[in-house]
Amino acid sequence: MKFSIKRSAFIQSLNTVSRAISSKTTIPILTGIKITADAEGLILTGSNADISIETQIKTDNPDNELEITEPGSIVLTAGFFVNIVKKLPDTTMQLTVGNDLQATITSGQSEFTIKGLSASNYPHLPEIDTDDSVTFSGDIFKEIISQTVIAVSTQESRPILTGVHFVLKDGQLLAVATDSHRLSQRVINFSGSDREYNFIIPGKSLSELSRMIEDHQELQMRIAENQVLFIFGDTYFYSRLLEGNYPDTSRLIPEESNTRIQLEAPVLLASIERASLLSHASRNNVVKLTIDPNNAMIKLTGDSPDVGTVEEELEPESVDGDALEISFNPDYVKDALRSFGKTMIQISFSSALRPFTLKPTEDGDSFIQLVTPVRTF
Amino acid sequence: MKFSIKRSAFIQSLNTVSRAISSKTTIPILTGIKITADAEGLILTGSNADISIETQIKTDNPDNELEITEPGSIVLTAGFFVNIVKKLPDTTMQLTVGNDLQATITSGQSEFTIKGLSASNYPHLPEIDTDDSVTFSGDIFKEIISQTVIAVSTQESRPILTGVHFVLKDGQLLAVATDSHRLSQRVINFSGSDREYNFIIPGKSLSELSRMIEDHQELQMRIAENQVLFIFGDTYFYSRLLEGNYPDTSRLIPEESNTRIQLEAPVLLASIERASLLSHASRNNVVKLTIDPNNAMIKLTGDSPDVGTVEEELEPESVDGDALEISFNPDYVKDALRSFGKTMIQISFSSALRPFTLKPTEDGDSFIQLVTPVRTF
C-alpha cells in the first residue's frame, strides 16, 4: 500500500473513526484503525463492542489531495498513529506499507516507521442487507436524541433501560427513555416510510452519533435484526440494538392534573441550580416546591442540617388548581428543564406522591418530560 | 456584620483569595475564607500551610458598590460560599451575620442561610515588620518565574531544590533552579536596592503568584526571616521561604564548548515533540541528536523496540566544532525550548556525557538553560 494525502483531510477522517475506538478494549486489534486503499480512495474503520464507524476519503475530491500509488490495507494503533499524523511538519504526508507490515510515514524532513497488524485479522462489520431505509433531517434527529437521552438509565441492572425506544408507525416517530425515576418522550410526524419499526438503540451510541452529525446534514437509517446503520456524508455508523421488550411507558404518563404552573424554563432552572448547591451538601438530595395558587406564588426551599437553608421565591406566568407541597431530586428537574431551551413550559401535578409532567406550553403533546417526586414524610 | 456589594467585584476578590485555599487541608478553619468588614471596606483572607492571600475591597471605590452597615467578621466555607455568590440572581447581594454565626445571603428573591465559624479562631498571618522593600515590574518578574520554575524539583527528597534561589547583590538579581538533571538561570540588572538578599521561594508559590499578577502591574517585595510578602494592587501575597543553603550552582555551568549549533527554538521544539511521541512509548524516554558539522546538518532519532523508529533531519542556522552524538530526555529539552519563545538560540556541547547549554543568541549571558545528557552506552 502506498498513498499521499493532504494531512488536514486525513486528520478529520481519523478523528471520525477514532470515536468508536477505546484504548481499554481487550481485543488488541480493535485498538487500531483499519486503513484500506483502493482505486476509489481510502476506507478507514474503527470499532468497539457496541459501535463501528467507517468513513471514506475519495480520490475524486480534489480537496483531499489523495493519490493512491499502490492499493492495500493495514491496521495501525489508533492513538499513536493519529498523534503522529497531527504533529507532522508538512501539509501533506505519505504512507507506505511493505510486505513486512512496517508502515513508513514521511512528511517534510520527518520519517516514522511503525509496526502494523494485518488487516485480514480485523473483524468484519455487521452486514445490513436490507434496502429498506428511512431518511431524517439530521438536525431533528439530534434534537430528539438530546431530549430523550437524558432519561436513559446508567445502571446495567436493567440493560433494556440503557437505550432509547423508537417506534415508527401510523405516520409518527415516537422516542422514549426512562430510568424508572423519570421519563422523556418526543413524538414527531413522519411520512418517510410505510413500514412499522420498533427498536431500542443504546443511549451511548446515540450520544456519539449526535456529536458526529453536522448541521443540516441528511441522515439515512437502515435497520437489521440486531443492528442499525446510519449513513451521513461519507460516513457509515453502525450500532448494535438492545434486545428484549421495552416496558409499556404510555400508561406512566398521567392524563389529568390538580395543580398547574406556567413559567419560562430558564427562570426555574436558575432557581433550582441555586437550591441544589445546598441539597448536594446534604445526604438526601431533595428540594421542596410549595405552590400557593391564592397568592399566584411558588417557593423553592432546601435545607442541609450541616450547612444551612435556602429559600427562593418565584412569580410564575400563571398558577391554577390546588395548593401543593412536593419534593424532588433537583438534578432530574434540571436535566428536564435544560431540554426545553428558553421556551415557556407548563408543569402539571396530580399529587405530592404522583409523577409530574413538564411540557412546552405550545404543542404540548409532542414533547413530555416526567419526573417522579421523592417521599419526605 | 452587615454589608451590600456588587456581586462581580466580590466574586473577583473571592477568586483571588481562593487560590490559597485547599479543600484537602487538615485544619478545618482553613477551608474557609475570612471576611472582615470595617469602615474602609472588606478584607478577605485565604491561607494554607505555604501561602496566604489577603485582598481588600474598598468602600471608596464606587465600582465596588460596597456599603457597610455594621462592621464585623466571619469565616465561611470557601467552595460552598463562592458557588452561592456566583449563582445569585441579582447584580448586588447582601450579607448579614448575627451573633449566632449564621450568615444570611440575599439577592433578588433568593435567600441562603449558612453556618459560619468564628473569625477569632482564624490563624494570624505572618508579621513582616520590615520597611525594606524592593520594587519590580510585574511583567519581568512573571518572565523570570516562567523561565526558572520549569527546573524546580518535584521530589520532596531534597526539599531545598523544590524552590527557586534568588540572589540580589551588586546591582543584579539572579534567579536559579535545578532538579539536578537540568538547570535554569536568569539574571537581570537591578538598581532598586543597595541591600543584599539571598532567599529561596517554593516553586508552587511562584507559579500561583505568577497567575495573579496582571500585565503592567507593579510588584513590591518584602523579606522577613522565613517569609516573603508581595504586594500588588489591593492584594497581599505571603509565602514561606525554604530554609537551608542552596547548592552552589555557578560551577555547574560549563564555560567552554566543542560543538555549537544555532537555530530557531520553535523549529527544534516541533521536531523533538514528534520524536518524543515515540520515546514516550519506550521504557527509557531518550532521543538521540547527531551533529554533522561537515554537512551543516543535524539529525534527531528515536526508537522504541515495541513500536517503531523516527528520524528527523534539521538544517540549523549554523553548525561548528566537532561532530557529536548525544542522547537526552526530550521532555527536559522541550521545557527548556518553550522558555525561549520564538527566539534564535545557541546550543553548546562539550561532550556526549557533559551537560549542554541553551542560550539566546543575543544577550546570551542573561539567560541559560542547562540539560544533562543520558548515557546510552
Interface residues (C-beta under 8 A of the other chain):
Chain A: T77 F80 N83 I84 K87 L88 P89 Q102 Q109 S110 E111 F112 T113 I114 K115 A270 S271 E273 R274 L277 L278 A281 D306 V307 G308 T309 V310 E311 E312 E313 L314
Chain B: T77 F80 N83 I84 K87 L88 P89 Q102 Q109 S110 E111 F112 T113 I114 K115 A270 S271 E273 R274 L277 L278 A281 D306 V307 G308 T309 V310 E311 E312 E313 L314
